[in-house]
Amino acid sequence: MSSLLSGFAVKSVSTKILMIVEVVTVFTIIVATVEVFQMSRIGGEIEHIAENDIPLPRRSTK
């Protein structure tokens, strides 16, 4: 770990900023990808509920 930090210490400020921006960009892409898959899954669950559970009260009130 100290060798990783010592290598980071000899970099210029602009290189350090660029590295931080790259790391944040990668994490943002990962979070966005996970979010898209989770929203898709939730959408499927809501569709299932709407098709299967909501028609039941309508049938019982007629």
N, CA, C and O atoms as a CHARMM CRD file, in Angstrom:
* protein
*
  248
    1    1 MET  N      0.82700  -1.19000   0.00000 PROA 1      0.00000
    2    1 MET  CA     0.00000   0.00000   0.00000 PROA 1      0.00000
    3    1 MET  C      0.86800   1.25000   0.00000 PROA 1      0.00000
    4    1 MET  O      0.55400   2.22100  -0.68800 PROA 1      0.00000
    5    2 SER  N      1.94900   1.23600   0.75900 PROA 2      0.00000
    6    2 SER  CA     2.81000   2.41500   0.80800 PROA 2      0.00000
    7    2 SER  C      3.51700   2.64300  -0.52200 PROA 2      0.00000
    8    2 SER  O      3.77500   3.79000  -0.88700 PROA 2      0.00000
    9    3 SER  N      3.84100   1.56500  -1.26100 PROA 3      0.00000
   10    3 SER  CA     4.46500   1.74400  -2.56900 PROA 3      0.00000
   11    3 SER  C      3.47700   2.36500  -3.55200 PROA 3      0.00000
   12    3 SER  O      3.87700   3.13100  -4.42900 PROA 3      0.00000
   13    4 LEU  N      2.20300   2.04600  -3.41500 PROA 4      0.00000
   14    4 LEU  CA     1.17600   2.64700  -4.26800 PROA 4      0.00000
   15    4 LEU  C      1.06000   4.13700  -3.97700 PROA 4      0.00000
   16    4 LEU  O      0.96800   4.94700  -4.89900 PROA 4      0.00000
   17    5 LEU  N      1.06300   4.49700  -2.70600 PROA 5      0.00000
   18    5 LEU  CA     0.96700   5.90700  -2.33200 PROA 5      0.00000
   19    5 LEU  C      2.23900   6.67200  -2.66000 PROA 5      0.00000
   20    5 LEU  O      2.16700   7.84800  -3.01600 PROA 5      0.00000
   21    6 SER  N      3.38200   6.04900  -2.55100 PROA 6      0.00000
   22    6 SER  CA     4.62100   6.75400  -2.88300 PROA 6      0.00000
   23    6 SER  C      4.68900   7.02800  -4.38000 PROA 6      0.00000
   24    6 SER  O      5.21900   8.06000  -4.79200 PROA 6      0.00000
   25    7 GLY  N      4.16200   6.12300  -5.20000 PROA 7      0.00000
   26    7 GLY  CA     4.10200   6.36600  -6.64000 PROA 7      0.00000
   27    7 GLY  C      3.14500   7.48900  -6.96700 PROA 7      0.00000
   28    7 GLY  O      3.36200   8.24200  -7.91600 PROA 7      0.00000
   29    8 PHE  N      2.09200   7.60400  -6.19000 PROA 8      0.00000
   30    8 PHE  CA     1.11000   8.67100  -6.38300 PROA 8      0.00000
   31    8 PHE  C      1.70000  10.02200  -5.97900 PROA 8      0.00000
   32    8 PHE  O      1.34600  11.04900  -6.55700 PROA 8      0.00000
   33    9 ALA  N      2.58900  10.02600  -5.00000 PROA 9      0.00000
   34    9 ALA  CA     3.15000  11.27700  -4.48200 PROA 9      0.00000
   35    9 ALA  C      4.06100  11.95800  -5.48900 PROA 9      0.00000
   36    9 ALA  O      4.19400  13.18100  -5.45200 PROA 9      0.00000
   37   10 VAL  N      4.69300  11.21400  -6.38400 PROA 10     0.00000
   38   10 VAL  CA     5.62500  11.82700  -7.33300 PROA 10     0.00000
   39   10 VAL  C      4.93800  12.33800  -8.58900 PROA 10     0.00000
   40   10 VAL  O      5.59700  12.92300  -9.44900 PROA 10     0.00000
   41   11 LYS  N      3.62800  12.13200  -8.71800 PROA 11     0.00000
   42   11 LYS  CA     2.89000  12.61000  -9.88500 PROA 11     0.00000
   43   11 LYS  C      2.64700  14.10900  -9.77000 PROA 11     0.00000
   44   11 LYS  O      2.61800  14.66300  -8.67100 PROA 11     0.00000
   45   12 SER  N      2.47100  14.75700 -10.91600 PROA 12     0.00000
   46   12 SER  CA     2.14900  16.18000 -10.89400 PROA 12     0.00000
   47   12 SER  C      0.69400  16.37600 -10.47600 PROA 12     0.00000
   48   12 SER  O     -0.09500  15.43100 -10.48000 PROA 12     0.00000
   49   13 VAL  N      0.35400  17.58700 -10.12300 PROA 13     0.00000
   50   13 VAL  CA    -0.99600  17.88500  -9.65900 PROA 13     0.00000
   51   13 VAL  C     -2.01000  17.62000 -10.76700 PROA 13     0.00000
   52   13 VAL  O     -3.07700  17.06700 -10.50200 PROA 13     0.00000
   53   14 SER  N     -1.70200  18.00000 -11.98200 PROA 14     0.00000
   54   14 SER  CA    -2.64800  17.78200 -13.08000 PROA 14     0.00000
   55   14 SER  C     -2.85700  16.29000 -13.33600 PROA 14     0.00000
   56   14 SER  O     -3.96600  15.87500 -13.67100 PROA 14     0.00000
   57   15 THR  N     -1.81900  15.48600 -13.18500 PROA 15     0.00000
   58   15 THR  CA    -1.95700  14.03900 -13.34600 PROA 15     0.00000
   59   15 THR  C     -2.82300  13.45600 -12.23600 PROA 15     0.00000
   60   15 THR  O     -3.65400  12.58500 -12.49100 PROA 15     0.00000
   61   16 LYS  N     -2.63400  13.92900 -11.01200 PROA 16     0.00000
   62   16 LYS  CA    -3.44400  13.45900  -9.89100 PROA 16     0.00000
   63   16 LYS  C     -4.92300  13.79900 -10.10600 PROA 16     0.00000
   64   16 LYS  O     -5.79800  12.96600  -9.86800 PROA 16     0.00000
   65   17 ILE  N     -5.19100  15.01500 -10.55300 PROA 17     0.00000
   66   17 ILE  CA    -6.57100  15.42800 -10.80400 PROA 17     0.00000
   67   17 ILE  C     -7.18200  14.58300 -11.91100 PROA 17     0.00000
   68   17 ILE  O     -8.33200  14.15800 -11.79900 PROA 17     0.00000
   69   18 LEU  N     -6.43700  14.33500 -12.96800 PROA 18     0.00000
   70   18 LEU  CA    -6.91900  13.51000 -14.07100 PROA 18     0.00000
   71   18 LEU  C     -7.21300  12.09000 -13.59900 PROA 18     0.00000
   72   18 LEU  O     -8.21300  11.49700 -14.00600 PROA 18     0.00000
   73   19 MET  N     -6.36400  11.54800 -12.75600 PROA 19     0.00000
   74   19 MET  CA    -6.59400  10.20100 -12.22800 PROA 19     0.00000
   75   19 MET  C     -7.85800  10.15000 -11.36800 PROA 19     0.00000
   76   19 MET  O     -8.62900   9.19400 -11.45200 PROA 19     0.00000
   77   20 ILE  N     -8.06600  11.16200 -10.55300 PROA 20     0.00000
   78   20 ILE  CA    -9.25500  11.21400  -9.71300 PROA 20     0.00000
   79   20 ILE  C    -10.51000  11.32700 -10.57400 PROA 20     0.00000
   80   20 ILE  O    -11.51200  10.66500 -10.30300 PROA 20     0.00000
   81   21 VAL  N    -10.45800  12.16000 -11.60600 PROA 21     0.00000
   82   21 VAL  CA   -11.60100  12.30200 -12.51400 PROA 21     0.00000
   83   21 VAL  C    -11.89800  10.97900 -13.20700 PROA 21     0.00000
   84   21 VAL  O    -13.06300  10.61200 -13.36500 PROA 21     0.00000
   85   22 GLU  N    -10.86600  10.26400 -13.61800 PROA 22     0.00000
   86   22 GLU  CA   -11.06400   8.96900 -14.26600 PROA 22     0.00000
   87   22 GLU  C    -11.71000   7.96200 -13.31700 PROA 22     0.00000
   88   22 GLU  O    -12.61500   7.22900 -13.71400 PROA 22     0.00000
   89   23 VAL  N    -11.25500   7.92400 -12.07900 PROA 23     0.00000
   90   23 VAL  CA   -11.82700   6.99800 -11.09400 PROA 23     0.00000
   91   23 VAL  C    -13.28800   7.34000 -10.83500 PROA 23     0.00000
   92   23 VAL  O    -14.13200   6.44500 -10.78600 PROA 23     0.00000
   93   24 VAL  N    -13.59400   8.61300 -10.66900 PROA 24     0.00000
   94   24 VAL  CA   -14.97800   9.03300 -10.43100 PROA 24     0.00000
   95   24 VAL  C    -15.85100   8.70600 -11.64000 PROA 24     0.00000
   96   24 VAL  O    -16.99700   8.28600 -11.47700 PROA 24     0.00000
   97   25 THR  N    -15.33100   8.89200 -12.83600 PROA 25     0.00000
   98   25 THR  CA   -16.08300   8.56500 -14.04500 PROA 25     0.00000
   99   25 THR  C    -16.38200   7.07500 -14.12000 PROA 25     0.00000
  100   25 THR  O    -17.49900   6.68500 -14.45900 PROA 25     0.00000
  101   26 VAL  N    -15.41000   6.24700 -13.81100 PROA 26     0.00000
  102   26 VAL  CA   -15.61900   4.79600 -13.84000 PROA 26     0.00000
  103   26 VAL  C    -16.66900   4.39900 -12.80600 PROA 26     0.00000
  104   26 VAL  O    -17.55900   3.60600 -13.11200 PROA 26     0.00000
  105   27 PHE  N    -16.58200   4.92900 -11.60300 PROA 27     0.00000
  106   27 PHE  CA   -17.57900   4.61600 -10.57000 PROA 27     0.00000
  107   27 PHE  C    -18.96700   5.09900 -10.97600 PROA 27     0.00000
  108   27 PHE  O    -19.95800   4.41900 -10.71200 PROA 27     0.00000
  109   28 THR  N    -19.05100   6.26300 -11.61200 PROA 28     0.00000
  110   28 THR  CA   -20.33500   6.78100 -12.07200 PROA 28     0.00000
  111   28 THR  C    -20.94700   5.86400 -13.12000 PROA 28     0.00000
  112   28 THR  O    -22.15200   5.61300 -13.09100 PROA 28     0.00000
  113   29 ILE  N    -20.14500   5.36700 -14.03500 PROA 29     0.00000
  114   29 ILE  CA   -20.63600   4.44500 -15.06400 PROA 29     0.00000
  115   29 ILE  C    -21.11600   3.14900 -14.42400 PROA 29     0.00000
  116   29 ILE  O    -22.14900   2.60900 -14.82100 PROA 29     0.00000
  117   30 ILE  N    -20.38300   2.64900 -13.44700 PROA 30     0.00000
  118   30 ILE  CA   -20.77700   1.41300 -12.76100 PROA 30     0.00000
  119   30 ILE  C    -22.10100   1.61200 -12.04300 PROA 30     0.00000
  120   30 ILE  O    -22.99100   0.76800 -12.14800 PROA 30     0.00000
  121   31 VAL  N    -22.24600   2.70900 -11.31700 PROA 31     0.00000
  122   31 VAL  CA   -23.48000   2.97500 -10.58600 PROA 31     0.00000
  123   31 VAL  C    -24.65100   3.14600 -11.55700 PROA 31     0.00000
  124   31 VAL  O    -25.74200   2.63900 -11.29500 PROA 31     0.00000
  125   32 ALA  N    -24.44400   3.84500 -12.66200 PROA 32     0.00000
  126   32 ALA  CA   -25.51600   4.04300 -13.64100 PROA 32     0.00000
  127   32 ALA  C    -25.94100   2.72100 -14.25800 PROA 32     0.00000
  128   32 ALA  O    -27.13200   2.49900 -14.47600 PROA 32     0.00000
  129   33 THR  N    -24.99000   1.84100 -14.54100 PROA 33     0.00000
  130   33 THR  CA   -25.31100   0.54000 -15.11600 PROA 33     0.00000
  131   33 THR  C    -26.13600  -0.29700 -14.14700 PROA 33     0.00000
  132   33 THR  O    -27.12900  -0.90700 -14.54200 PROA 33     0.00000
  133   34 VAL  N    -25.73300  -0.32900 -12.89400 PROA 34     0.00000
  134   34 VAL  CA   -26.48100  -1.07400 -11.88500 PROA 34     0.00000
  135   34 VAL  C    -27.87800  -0.48200 -11.73900 PROA 34     0.00000
  136   34 VAL  O    -28.85300  -1.22200 -11.60900 PROA 34     0.00000
  137   35 GLU  N    -27.98400   0.83200 -11.75800 PROA 35     0.00000
  138   35 GLU  CA   -29.27300   1.50500 -11.61500 PROA 35     0.00000
  139   35 GLU  C    -30.20700   1.13900 -12.76400 PROA 35     0.00000
  140   35 GLU  O    -31.39300   0.90600 -12.53100 PROA 35     0.00000
  141   36 VAL  N    -29.71300   1.08100 -13.98100 PROA 36     0.00000
  142   36 VAL  CA   -30.55300   0.73400 -15.13300 PROA 36     0.00000
  143   36 VAL  C    -31.09400  -0.68400 -14.98100 PROA 36     0.00000
  144   36 VAL  O    -32.27700  -0.92200 -15.22500 PROA 36     0.00000
  145   37 PHE  N    -30.25400  -1.61300 -14.58700 PROA 37     0.00000
  146   37 PHE  CA   -30.71600  -2.98700 -14.40200 PROA 37     0.00000
  147   37 PHE  C    -31.72500  -3.09600 -13.26100 PROA 37     0.00000
  148   37 PHE  O    -32.70700  -3.82900 -13.37500 PROA 37     0.00000
  149   38 GLN  N    -31.49400  -2.38100 -12.17300 PROA 38     0.00000
  150   38 GLN  CA   -32.41700  -2.42300 -11.04300 PROA 38     0.00000
  151   38 GLN  C    -33.76400  -1.80900 -11.41900 PROA 38     0.00000
  152   38 GLN  O    -34.80600  -2.35000 -11.05100 PROA 38     0.00000
  153   39 MET  N    -33.76100  -0.69200 -12.14200 PROA 39     0.00000
  154   39 MET  CA   -35.01000  -0.06100 -12.55900 PROA 39     0.00000
  155   39 MET  C    -35.77600  -0.95800 -13.51800 PROA 39     0.00000
  156   39 MET  O    -37.00500  -1.00300 -13.47800 PROA 39     0.00000
  157   40 SER  N    -35.06700  -1.66400 -14.37100 PROA 40     0.00000
  158   40 SER  CA   -35.71000  -2.60100 -15.28800 PROA 40     0.00000
  159   40 SER  C    -36.38300  -3.71900 -14.50700 PROA 40     0.00000
  160   40 SER  O    -37.51000  -4.10600 -14.81800 PROA 40     0.00000
  161   41 ARG  N    -35.70900  -4.22900 -13.51200 PROA 41     0.00000
  162   41 ARG  CA   -36.26900  -5.29200 -12.68500 PROA 41     0.00000
  163   41 ARG  C    -37.50000  -4.80400 -11.91200 PROA 41     0.00000
  164   41 ARG  O    -38.50700  -5.50700 -11.83100 PROA 41     0.00000
  165   42 ILE  N    -37.41200  -3.61300 -11.35500 PROA 42     0.00000
  166   42 ILE  CA   -38.54100  -3.04500 -10.62300 PROA 42     0.00000
  167   42 ILE  C    -39.71800  -2.81400 -11.57100 PROA 42     0.00000
  168   42 ILE  O    -40.86700  -3.05800 -11.20300 PROA 42     0.00000
  169   43 GLY  N    -39.43800  -2.34700 -12.78000 PROA 43     0.00000
  170   43 GLY  CA   -40.49800  -2.15000 -13.76500 PROA 43     0.00000
  171   43 GLY  C    -41.21600  -3.44600 -14.08600 PROA 43     0.00000
  172   43 GLY  O    -42.43900  -3.46200 -14.22300 PROA 43     0.00000
  173   44 GLY  N    -40.46700  -4.53400 -14.20800 PROA 44     0.00000
  174   44 GLY  CA   -41.07600  -5.84100 -14.44900 PROA 44     0.00000
  175   44 GLY  C    -41.94800  -6.28700 -13.29300 PROA 44     0.00000
  176   44 GLY  O    -43.01200  -6.87000 -13.50200 PROA 44     0.00000
  177   45 GLU  N    -41.50700  -6.01800 -12.07800 PROA 45     0.00000
  178   45 GLU  CA   -42.29900  -6.37800 -10.90300 PROA 45     0.00000
  179   45 GLU  C    -43.59000  -5.56500 -10.83500 PROA 45     0.00000
  180   45 GLU  O    -44.64400  -6.09900 -10.49100 PROA 45     0.00000
  181   46 ILE  N    -43.50900  -4.28900 -11.15900 PROA 46     0.00000
  182   46 ILE  CA   -44.70600  -3.44200 -11.14800 PROA 46     0.00000
  183   46 ILE  C    -45.68100  -3.90100 -12.22600 PROA 46     0.00000
  184   46 ILE  O    -46.89200  -3.93000 -12.00300 PROA 46     0.00000
  185   47 GLU  N    -45.16000  -4.25400 -13.37700 PROA 47     0.00000
  186   47 GLU  CA   -46.02200  -4.75500 -14.45300 PROA 47     0.00000
  187   47 GLU  C    -46.71400  -6.05000 -14.03100 PROA 47     0.00000
  188   47 GLU  O    -47.89900  -6.24300 -14.30200 PROA 47     0.00000
  189   48 HSD  N    -45.98100  -6.92100 -13.37800 PROA 48     0.00000
  190   48 HSD  CA   -46.55800  -8.17600 -12.89100 PROA 48     0.00000
  191   48 HSD  C    -47.67400  -7.90300 -11.87800 PROA 48     0.00000
  192   48 HSD  O    -48.73000  -8.53200 -11.93300 PROA 48     0.00000
  193   49 ILE  N    -47.44500  -6.98500 -10.97400 PROA 49     0.00000
  194   49 ILE  CA   -48.45700  -6.64000  -9.97600 PROA 49     0.00000
  195   49 ILE  C    -49.68700  -6.04500 -10.65800 PROA 49     0.00000
  196   49 ILE  O    -50.81900  -6.38300 -10.31100 PROA 49     0.00000
  197   50 ALA  N    -49.46200  -5.15900 -11.62800 PROA 50     0.00000
  198   50 ALA  CA   -50.58800  -4.51900 -12.30800 PROA 50     0.00000
  199   50 ALA  C    -51.42800  -5.53700 -13.07800 PROA 50     0.00000
  200   50 ALA  O    -52.65300  -5.42300 -13.11500 PROA 50     0.00000
  201   51 GLU  N    -50.79100  -6.51800 -13.68400 PROA 51     0.00000
  202   51 GLU  CA   -51.52600  -7.50900 -14.46200 PROA 51     0.00000
  203   51 GLU  C    -52.21700  -8.54300 -13.58900 PROA 51     0.00000
  204   51 GLU  O    -53.30500  -9.00400 -13.93600 PROA 51     0.00000
  205   52 ASN  N    -51.62300  -8.91800 -12.47500 PROA 52     0.00000
  206   52 ASN  CA   -52.14200 -10.02200 -11.68200 PROA 52     0.00000
  207   52 ASN  C    -52.94700  -9.61400 -10.45800 PROA 52     0.00000
  208   52 ASN  O    -53.92600 -10.28400 -10.13000 PROA 52     0.00000
  209   53 ASP  N    -52.57900  -8.56300  -9.78500 PROA 53     0.00000
  210   53 ASP  CA   -53.21700  -8.23100  -8.51400 PROA 53     0.00000
  211   53 ASP  C    -54.30500  -7.17000  -8.63600 PROA 53     0.00000
  212   53 ASP  O    -55.30600  -7.24600  -7.92400 PROA 53     0.00000
  213   54 ILE  N    -54.14400  -6.20200  -9.50000 PROA 54     0.00000
  214   54 ILE  CA   -55.11300  -5.11900  -9.59200 PROA 54     0.00000
  215   54 ILE  C    -56.44400  -5.57600 -10.21600 PROA 54     0.00000
  216   54 ILE  O    -57.48900  -5.10700  -9.76400 PROA 54     0.00000
  217   55 PRO  N    -56.46700  -6.44800 -11.21000 PROA 55     0.00000
  218   55 PRO  CA   -57.76700  -6.87200 -11.75400 PROA 55     0.00000
  219   55 PRO  C    -58.64400  -7.60800 -10.74500 PROA 55     0.00000
  220   55 PRO  O    -59.86300  -7.61300 -10.91000 PROA 55     0.00000
  221   56 LEU  N    -58.09300  -8.21800  -9.72900 PROA 56     0.00000
  222   56 LEU  CA   -58.89300  -8.96800  -8.75300 PROA 56     0.00000
  223   56 LEU  C    -59.91500  -8.09700  -8.03000 PROA 56     0.00000
  224   56 LEU  O    -61.07700  -8.49900  -7.96200 PROA 56     0.00000
  225   57 PRO  N    -59.56700  -6.94400  -7.49100 PROA 57     0.00000
  226   57 PRO  CA   -60.59400  -6.12100  -6.85100 PROA 57     0.00000
  227   57 PRO  C    -61.64800  -5.63400  -7.84700 PROA 57     0.00000
  228   57 PRO  O    -62.81000  -5.48400  -7.47100 PROA 57     0.00000
  229   58 ARG  N    -61.28400  -5.38800  -9.08000 PROA 58     0.00000
  230   58 ARG  CA   -62.25400  -4.95300 -10.07300 PROA 58     0.00000
  231   58 ARG  C    -63.30000  -6.02400 -10.32600 PROA 58     0.00000
  232   58 ARG  O    -64.48600  -5.72000 -10.46000 PROA 58     0.00000
  233   59 ARG  N    -62.86800  -7.26900 -10.39300 PROA 59     0.00000
  234   59 ARG  CA   -63.80400  -8.37600 -10.62100 PROA 59     0.00000
  235   59 ARG  C    -64.72000  -8.57600  -9.41800 PROA 59     0.00000
  236   59 ARG  O    -65.88600  -8.93600  -9.58100 PROA 59     0.00000
  237   60 SER  N    -64.21800  -8.35200  -8.24300 PROA 60     0.00000
  238   60 SER  CA   -65.01500  -8.60900  -7.04100 PROA 60     0.00000
  239   60 SER  C    -66.04100  -7.50600  -6.78500 PROA 60     0.00000
  240   60 SER  O    -67.00300  -7.74000  -6.05400 PROA 60     0.00000
  241   61 THR  N    -65.87200  -6.31500  -7.35900 PROA 61     0.00000
  242   61 THR  CA   -66.82800  -5.22600  -7.13100 PROA 61     0.00000
  243   61 THR  C    -67.97000  -5.22100  -8.13300 PROA 61     0.00000
  244   61 THR  O    -68.94000  -4.48500  -7.95000 PROA 61     0.00000
  245   62 LYS  N    -67.88100  -6.02500  -9.19000 PROA 62     0.00000
  246   62 LYS  CA   -68.95300  -6.04800 -10.20100 PROA 62     0.00000
  247   62 LYS  C    -70.09200  -6.93600  -9.79800 PROA 62     0.00000
  248   62 LYS  O    -71.06800  -7.06200 -10.53800 PROA 62     0.00000
